[in-house]
Amino acid sequence: MRAPLASLGAIVAGVAVTALTATLVDMAMRAAGVFPSPPQAMSGPLFVLAAAYRAVFTVAGGYVTARLAPDRPMRHAWILAGIGLAAGLAGMAAYYAAGGGRLGPAWYALAIPLEALPCVWLGARLAVSRRTPDARLA
């Protein structure tokens, strides 16, 4: 019973690192006046900044998931990547349903789901490389 709970915990921790940190940084950026408050639109460079730190947090989420996984760390990371991809695609669908261009550039809506797979993979590979040779169950 412990292994399934540990597996679930590893994946939930990766989701938390990825989603909660991005949300908290978004809130901090708004509070600091770096990002404008709604309904004002952000400029292109601010979307680049947001995409960049989201990528870093997604790498961190992959790392955390793989480090906490009780076994097969890359499998756990791929599950996290699938969750990130699904969430990103849902966000992209919402972007287009809400009128697209009024919310920001289309590249940003597309970048979020596309960065899920390579960023989670990178974080997981970094974590696996830090394991002892006999524990590298990729």
C-alpha positions as CSV (number, residue, x, y, z in Angstrom):
1,M,0.0,0.0,0.0
2,R,2.9,2.4,0.6
3,A,4.3,2.3,-2.9
4,P,1.0,3.5,-4.6
5,L,0.7,6.3,-2.0
6,A,4.4,7.2,-2.5
7,S,3.8,7.2,-6.3
8,L,0.8,9.4,-6.0
9,G,2.6,11.7,-3.6
10,A,5.6,12.1,-6.0
11,I,3.2,13.1,-8.8
12,V,1.2,15.4,-6.6
13,A,4.4,17.1,-5.4
14,G,5.5,17.6,-9.0
15,V,2.1,19.2,-9.8
16,A,2.3,21.4,-6.8
17,V,5.9,22.6,-7.6
18,T,4.9,23.3,-11.1
19,A,1.4,24.9,-10.7
20,L,1.6,26.5,-7.3
21,T,5.0,28.2,-7.8
22,A,3.8,29.6,-11.1
23,T,0.6,30.9,-9.6
24,L,2.5,32.4,-6.6
25,V,5.0,34.1,-8.8
26,D,2.2,35.4,-11.0
27,M,0.6,36.9,-7.9
28,A,3.8,38.4,-6.7
29,M,4.5,39.9,-10.1
30,R,1.1,41.6,-10.0
31,A,1.6,42.7,-6.4
32,A,5.0,44.2,-7.3
33,G,3.5,46.0,-10.3
34,V,5.6,44.1,-12.8
35,F,2.5,42.5,-14.3
36,P,-0.5,44.8,-14.9
37,S,-3.7,44.0,-13.0
38,P,-6.7,42.7,-15.1
39,P,-8.2,43.8,-17.3
40,Q,-5.1,45.5,-18.6
41,A,-3.2,43.3,-21.1
42,M,0.5,42.3,-20.6
43,S,3.1,43.3,-23.1
44,G,5.0,40.7,-25.2
45,P,8.2,40.8,-23.1
46,L,6.1,40.0,-20.0
47,F,4.7,37.0,-21.6
48,V,8.3,35.9,-22.5
49,L,9.2,36.3,-18.8
50,A,6.1,34.3,-17.7
51,A,6.8,31.5,-20.1
52,A,10.5,31.4,-19.0
53,Y,9.7,31.0,-15.3
54,R,7.0,28.5,-16.0
55,A,9.5,26.4,-17.9
56,V,11.9,26.6,-15.0
57,F,9.2,25.5,-12.6
58,T,8.2,22.7,-14.9
59,V,11.7,21.4,-14.9
60,A,11.7,21.6,-11.1
61,G,8.4,19.7,-11.0
62,G,9.9,16.9,-13.1
63,Y,12.9,16.8,-10.9
64,V,10.8,16.6,-7.7
65,T,8.6,13.9,-9.1
66,A,11.5,11.7,-10.2
67,R,13.4,12.2,-6.9
68,L,10.4,11.3,-4.8
69,A,9.3,8.4,-7.0
70,P,9.6,5.1,-5.1
71,D,10.7,3.3,-8.3
72,R,10.7,4.0,-12.1
73,P,11.3,7.7,-11.8
74,M,10.9,8.4,-15.5
75,R,7.5,6.7,-15.6
76,H,6.3,9.0,-12.8
77,A,7.7,12.0,-14.7
78,W,5.9,11.0,-17.9
79,I,2.7,10.8,-15.9
80,L,3.4,14.3,-14.6
81,A,4.2,15.5,-18.2
82,G,0.9,14.0,-19.4
83,I,-1.0,16.0,-16.7
84,G,0.9,19.1,-17.6
85,L,0.1,18.6,-21.3
86,A,-3.6,18.0,-20.6
87,A,-3.8,21.1,-18.4
88,G,-2.0,23.2,-21.0
89,L,-4.2,22.0,-23.8
90,A,-7.3,22.8,-21.6
91,G,-5.8,26.3,-21.1
92,M,-5.3,26.7,-24.8
93,A,-8.9,25.6,-25.5
94,A,-10.1,28.1,-22.9
95,Y,-7.9,30.8,-24.5
96,Y,-9.5,30.3,-27.9
97,A,-13.0,29.9,-26.4
98,A,-12.6,33.3,-24.6
99,G,-11.6,35.2,-27.8
100,G,-7.9,34.4,-28.1
101,G,-6.1,37.6,-29.0
102,R,-7.8,39.7,-26.3
103,L,-6.0,37.6,-23.7
104,G,-2.5,37.6,-25.1
105,P,-0.4,36.2,-27.9
106,A,-1.3,32.9,-29.4
107,W,2.3,31.7,-29.1
108,Y,2.0,31.9,-25.3
109,A,-1.1,29.8,-25.2
110,L,0.6,27.2,-27.4
111,A,4.0,27.3,-25.5
112,I,2.5,26.3,-22.2
113,P,1.4,22.8,-23.3
114,L,4.4,22.3,-25.6
115,E,6.9,23.0,-22.9
116,A,5.4,20.4,-20.5
117,L,7.0,17.3,-22.1
118,P,10.6,18.5,-22.7
119,C,10.8,20.4,-19.4
120,V,9.5,17.6,-17.2
121,W,11.8,15.2,-19.1
122,L,14.8,17.4,-18.4
123,G,14.0,17.7,-14.7
124,A,13.5,14.0,-14.4
125,R,16.7,13.2,-16.2
126,L,18.6,15.6,-13.9
127,A,17.1,13.8,-10.9
128,V,17.8,10.3,-12.3
129,S,21.4,11.3,-13.0
130,R,21.8,12.1,-9.3
131,R,20.6,8.7,-8.1
132,T,23.1,5.9,-7.3
133,P,23.8,3.7,-10.4
134,D,21.8,0.8,-9.1
135,A,18.8,3.1,-8.4
136,R,18.6,4.6,-11.9
137,L,15.4,2.9,-13.0
138,A,14.7,4.9,-16.0
